[in-house]
Amino acid sequence: MNSKIVISLTLIMALILGGMLLDLREVFGAAKLTLTAVKVQKAPSGLDDPVWEKARAIQIPLEGKDKFAGKKKTVTTKAVYTYEDIYFLFTWKDSTRSFTKKTWQFSGQKWRHLEGNEDRLALLFEITRIKNFSSQGCTATCHGPYRAPVYEYKLSTGTAAEKGDLWHWKAARSDPYNHADDGWLTVPDEQTGRRYDSGEGGDVRNETEDKSKPLYMQDPAQKPITTGFLLMDGAVKITDYSMFKAGDTVPFRLPKHPIGSRGDIKALSRYIDGVWNLMLHRPLDTDHDDDVAFDPRKNYSFAMAVFDDSGDDHSKATQAMILKFVR
């Protein structure tokens, strides 16, 4: 065969194959970032346990919003599991530790809220299949129901058959009890598709009925349960406001002790030298229908969001991700 013809056919085939590959990418999407959970015999006892060296770290890129706008951020992430539990380790840079969330301050005449919110990290796993979640990640739920008009945008799923498991670590409201708040996602009501797991937890807004001043203070008869925080277990109602002087502060959000399914996710955190280190863990199967039951024989789609001193906007993972298990 003429060499020119051979070359021409080769180029044509290359173009055809290239087009096919492009079409396949459009159909199946780009390769997903995969987090591999490694089986270990002994669970990590903390953030610096040598067992973490057995897990391969991945760098999860974040799409900048709010205080991350225009900045490239990554969360270094690892995962290990035992026969009973799964553990995640997250590390990310943050120039400030934010954990006050609208603290009250007395001016000498009246009370006002100081600026300041909290740092947070959230994970979302599928309990049952959520439309487009495996390809779009949190975009399929943060702007749900899918393809709804802008005025209907709520954190939700599109149908009642679709459920998500929402893990929400909060530096001000859940970390003082060494937990992440455990919730789940379904179709929206008038405000949102977010629901709390069964049990108790969350936090109490520390304010009087007219919202003009704090209602609770630290019980003077006991030491703070967690240094730097006022927890509901250690709070008493304020009966004499004349004890406060100008400049005094009282926390606004008072964490409650999590129990039941809402308390399934344990947390351990450390902030040092502009870096957050966070470990989250819970049983593979909690036996609660508002949680994902992890089966090491399967893979799971998940998404992540990180919040920097923010109650609203955040940075999110830039692509859908996969959690898989290996022995």
C-alpha positions as CSV (number, residue, x, y, z in Angstrom):
1,M,0.0,0.0,0.0
2,N,1.2,3.5,-0.8
3,S,3.0,5.0,2.2
4,K,1.0,8.3,1.8
5,I,-2.3,6.4,1.9
6,V,-1.1,4.5,5.0
7,I,-0.2,7.8,6.7
8,S,-3.5,9.4,5.7
9,L,-5.5,6.4,7.1
10,T,-3.5,6.5,10.3
11,L,-4.3,10.2,10.8
12,I,-8.0,9.6,10.0
13,M,-8.2,6.8,12.6
14,A,-6.4,8.9,15.1
15,L,-9.0,11.7,14.6
16,I,-11.9,9.2,14.8
17,L,-10.5,7.6,18.0
18,G,-9.8,11.1,19.5
19,G,-13.4,12.1,18.8
20,M,-14.6,8.9,20.4
21,L,-12.6,9.6,23.5
22,L,-13.9,13.1,23.7
23,D,-17.5,11.7,23.4
24,L,-16.8,9.1,26.1
25,R,-15.5,11.9,28.4
26,E,-18.7,13.8,27.9
27,V,-20.8,10.7,28.6
28,F,-18.8,9.4,31.6
29,G,-17.2,12.5,32.8
30,A,-13.5,13.2,33.7
31,A,-11.7,10.7,36.0
32,K,-12.9,11.2,39.5
33,L,-10.7,11.9,42.5
34,T,-10.6,8.7,44.6
35,L,-10.0,8.5,48.3
36,T,-8.8,5.0,49.4
37,A,-9.7,3.8,52.9
38,V,-7.0,1.3,54.0
39,K,-7.9,-1.6,56.4
40,V,-5.9,-1.4,59.6
41,Q,-5.9,-3.7,62.6
42,K,-5.7,-0.9,65.2
43,A,-7.7,2.3,65.0
44,P,-5.8,5.6,65.1
45,S,-5.8,7.0,68.6
46,G,-5.3,10.6,67.5
47,L,-4.1,13.0,64.8
48,D,-0.5,11.9,65.0
49,D,-0.9,8.2,65.3
50,P,1.6,6.3,63.1
51,V,-1.2,4.2,61.6
52,W,-2.0,7.2,59.4
53,E,1.2,6.5,57.5
54,K,-0.5,3.4,56.1
55,A,-3.0,5.5,54.2
56,R,-2.3,7.4,51.0
57,A,-3.1,11.1,51.2
58,I,-4.9,12.9,48.4
59,Q,-5.1,16.6,47.7
60,I,-8.7,17.7,47.3
61,P,-8.9,21.0,45.4
62,L,-11.3,23.7,46.5
63,E,-13.2,26.2,44.3
64,G,-12.8,29.6,45.9
65,K,-15.8,31.5,47.3
66,D,-16.2,34.1,50.0
67,K,-12.9,34.3,51.9
68,F,-11.3,31.7,49.6
69,A,-12.3,33.7,46.5
70,G,-9.4,33.9,44.0
71,K,-7.3,31.6,46.1
72,K,-6.2,28.0,45.5
73,K,-6.9,25.8,48.5
74,T,-6.6,22.1,49.1
75,V,-7.6,19.8,51.8
76,T,-5.1,16.9,52.4
77,T,-7.3,13.9,53.2
78,K,-6.7,10.3,54.4
79,A,-9.0,7.4,55.4
80,V,-8.5,4.2,57.2
81,Y,-11.0,1.7,58.6
82,T,-11.2,-1.2,61.0
83,Y,-13.6,-4.1,61.3
84,E,-16.1,-1.7,62.9
85,D,-15.3,1.9,62.2
86,I,-14.1,4.4,59.6
87,Y,-11.7,7.3,60.2
88,F,-11.0,10.4,58.1
89,L,-8.1,12.8,58.6
90,F,-8.2,16.3,57.1
91,T,-5.6,19.0,57.0
92,W,-6.0,22.5,55.5
93,K,-4.5,25.9,55.9
94,D,-6.5,28.7,57.5
95,S,-4.9,31.9,58.6
96,T,-7.3,32.4,61.5
97,R,-9.0,30.1,64.0
98,S,-12.6,31.2,64.0
99,F,-14.9,29.8,66.7
100,T,-16.8,32.7,68.3
101,K,-19.9,33.0,66.1
102,K,-21.5,36.4,67.0
103,T,-20.3,36.6,70.6
104,W,-22.2,39.0,72.8
105,Q,-20.3,42.1,74.2
106,F,-21.5,44.6,76.7
107,S,-20.8,48.2,76.0
108,G,-21.6,49.4,79.5
109,Q,-25.1,50.4,78.4
110,K,-26.3,47.7,76.0
111,W,-25.4,44.4,74.5
112,R,-24.3,43.8,70.9
113,H,-23.0,41.0,68.7
114,L,-19.4,41.1,67.7
115,E,-18.3,40.2,64.2
116,G,-17.0,36.7,63.7
117,N,-18.4,33.3,62.8
118,E,-16.8,29.9,62.7
119,D,-14.7,27.5,60.6
120,R,-16.4,24.4,59.4
121,L,-16.0,21.3,57.3
122,A,-18.9,19.3,55.8
123,L,-19.1,15.9,54.0
124,L,-22.1,14.6,52.1
125,F,-22.5,10.9,51.2
126,E,-25.3,9.1,49.4
127,I,-27.6,7.0,51.6
128,T,-29.6,6.1,48.5
129,R,-28.8,7.2,45.0
130,I,-29.1,11.0,44.4
131,K,-29.6,12.1,40.8
132,N,-26.5,13.6,39.2
133,F,-24.6,13.5,42.6
134,S,-22.0,11.0,41.3
135,S,-21.0,13.3,38.5
136,Q,-21.7,16.8,39.9
137,G,-21.0,16.3,43.6
138,C,-22.6,18.8,46.0
139,T,-23.8,21.0,43.1
140,A,-26.6,18.5,42.5
141,T,-27.9,19.1,46.0
142,C,-26.7,22.6,47.0
143,H,-28.7,24.0,44.1
144,G,-31.5,21.4,44.3
145,P,-34.0,20.3,43.4
146,Y,-32.2,19.6,40.2
147,R,-32.6,22.3,37.6
148,A,-35.1,24.2,39.8
149,P,-35.5,27.9,39.2
150,V,-33.1,30.1,41.2
151,Y,-35.8,31.2,43.6
152,E,-36.3,27.6,44.6
153,Y,-32.6,26.8,45.3
154,K,-32.3,24.9,48.6
155,L,-29.9,22.3,50.0
156,S,-32.0,19.3,49.1
157,T,-32.6,16.2,47.0
158,G,-35.1,16.1,44.1
159,T,-37.3,13.2,45.4
160,A,-38.1,11.5,48.7
161,A,-36.4,8.3,47.5
162,E,-33.1,10.2,47.3
163,K,-31.3,10.6,50.7
164,G,-27.9,12.0,51.7
165,D,-25.8,11.7,54.9
166,L,-24.5,15.1,56.0
167,W,-21.6,15.3,58.3
168,H,-21.0,18.9,59.6
169,W,-18.1,19.7,61.8
170,K,-18.4,23.2,63.4
171,A,-15.6,24.8,65.3
172,A,-18.0,26.7,67.6
173,R,-21.0,24.5,67.8
174,S,-20.0,20.9,67.7
175,D,-16.2,20.7,68.3
176,P,-16.5,21.6,72.0
177,Y,-18.2,18.2,72.5
178,N,-15.7,16.5,70.2
179,H,-18.4,15.7,67.6
180,A,-19.5,16.6,64.1
181,D,-23.2,17.3,63.8
182,D,-25.0,14.4,62.1
183,G,-27.8,15.2,59.7
184,W,-29.4,14.0,56.5
185,L,-30.7,15.4,53.2
186,T,-34.1,14.9,51.6
187,V,-36.7,16.9,49.6
188,P,-37.1,20.5,50.8
189,D,-39.8,22.0,53.0
190,E,-40.3,25.8,52.8
191,Q,-36.7,26.4,53.7
192,T,-34.4,23.5,53.2
193,G,-34.0,19.8,52.6
194,R,-31.7,19.4,55.6
195,R,-32.9,17.3,58.6
196,Y,-31.2,16.4,61.9
197,D,-30.6,12.8,62.8
198,S,-32.8,11.4,65.5
199,G,-31.7,12.2,69.1
200,E,-30.5,15.5,70.4
201,G,-27.6,17.9,69.8
202,G,-26.9,21.1,68.0
203,D,-26.9,24.4,69.9
204,V,-29.0,26.9,71.7
205,R,-29.1,30.6,70.8
206,N,-28.2,32.5,73.9
207,E,-30.6,35.3,73.9
208,T,-33.6,36.7,75.8
209,E,-37.1,36.6,74.2
210,D,-36.6,40.1,72.8
211,K,-33.1,39.2,71.6
212,S,-31.6,42.2,73.3
213,K,-29.1,40.4,75.5
214,P,-27.8,37.0,76.5
215,L,-30.0,34.7,78.6
216,Y,-27.3,32.4,80.0
217,M,-23.9,32.6,81.5
218,Q,-21.3,30.1,82.8
219,D,-22.4,28.5,86.1
220,P,-20.0,30.2,88.6
221,A,-20.2,27.1,90.8
222,Q,-18.4,24.9,88.3
223,K,-15.4,25.2,85.9
224,P,-16.1,25.4,82.2
225,I,-16.5,22.0,80.7
226,T,-14.4,23.0,77.7
227,T,-12.0,26.0,78.1
228,G,-13.1,29.0,76.0
229,F,-16.7,27.8,75.4
230,L,-20.0,28.0,77.2
231,L,-21.8,24.7,76.9
232,M,-25.5,24.2,77.8
233,D,-24.5,21.6,80.4
234,G,-22.6,24.3,82.3
235,A,-24.9,27.2,81.7
236,V,-27.3,29.0,84.2
237,K,-29.8,31.8,83.5
238,I,-28.5,35.3,84.2
239,T,-30.5,36.8,87.1
240,D,-28.4,39.9,87.8
241,Y,-27.1,41.9,84.7
242,S,-25.5,44.5,87.0
243,M,-22.5,42.2,87.4
244,F,-21.3,42.9,83.9
245,K,-19.0,45.7,83.1
246,A,-18.1,47.4,79.7
247,G,-16.1,45.0,77.5
248,D,-17.4,41.8,79.0
249,T,-18.3,39.0,76.6
250,V,-20.7,36.0,76.7
251,P,-20.9,33.3,74.0
252,F,-24.0,33.5,71.7
253,R,-24.2,29.8,70.5
254,L,-24.2,27.3,73.3
255,P,-23.5,23.7,72.2
256,K,-25.7,20.8,73.5
257,H,-24.5,17.4,74.2
258,P,-25.2,15.1,71.2
259,I,-27.0,11.9,71.9
260,G,-28.6,9.2,69.7
261,S,-28.0,9.1,66.0
262,R,-27.2,12.8,65.9
263,G,-24.1,12.0,68.1
264,D,-22.7,9.2,65.9
265,I,-19.7,11.2,64.4
266,K,-16.8,11.7,66.8
267,A,-14.3,14.5,66.2
268,L,-10.8,15.5,67.3
269,S,-9.3,18.7,66.1
270,R,-6.2,20.8,66.5
271,Y,-5.4,24.3,65.2
272,I,-1.7,25.4,65.2
273,D,0.5,27.6,63.1
274,G,-2.3,28.5,60.7
275,V,-3.4,24.9,60.0
276,W,-6.5,22.9,61.0
277,N,-6.1,19.1,61.6
278,L,-9.3,17.2,62.0
279,M,-10.2,13.6,62.5
280,L,-13.7,12.4,62.1
281,H,-14.8,8.8,62.8
282,R,-18.0,6.7,63.3
283,P,-19.1,3.1,62.9
284,L,-19.2,1.7,59.4
285,D,-22.8,0.8,60.0
286,T,-24.6,2.8,62.7
287,D,-27.8,0.8,62.3
288,H,-29.7,4.1,61.8
289,D,-31.7,4.7,58.6
290,D,-30.6,8.4,58.6
291,D,-26.9,7.3,58.1
292,V,-25.1,5.7,55.2
293,A,-24.1,2.1,56.0
294,F,-20.5,1.7,54.6
295,D,-19.9,-1.7,53.0
296,P,-16.1,-2.2,52.3
297,R,-17.1,-4.2,49.2
298,K,-18.6,-1.1,47.6
299,N,-17.6,2.4,46.5
300,Y,-19.3,5.6,47.6
301,S,-19.7,9.0,46.0
302,F,-19.1,12.0,48.3
303,A,-18.6,15.7,48.3
304,M,-16.8,18.2,50.6
305,A,-17.2,21.8,51.6
306,V,-14.9,24.0,53.8
307,F,-16.0,27.2,55.4
308,D,-13.7,29.9,56.6
309,D,-15.2,32.1,59.4
310,S,-18.5,31.9,57.5
311,G,-22.1,31.1,58.0
312,D,-23.0,31.1,54.3
313,D,-20.5,31.0,51.4
314,H,-17.8,28.4,51.3
315,S,-15.3,26.6,49.2
316,K,-16.2,23.3,47.8
317,A,-14.5,20.3,46.2
318,T,-14.2,21.0,42.5
319,Q,-15.3,17.6,41.3
320,A,-17.3,14.6,42.4
321,M,-15.2,12.1,44.4
322,I,-15.2,8.4,45.2
323,L,-14.5,6.7,48.5
324,K,-13.3,3.1,48.1
325,F,-12.0,0.5,50.5
326,V,-9.0,-1.8,50.2
327,R,-7.6,-4.4,52.5
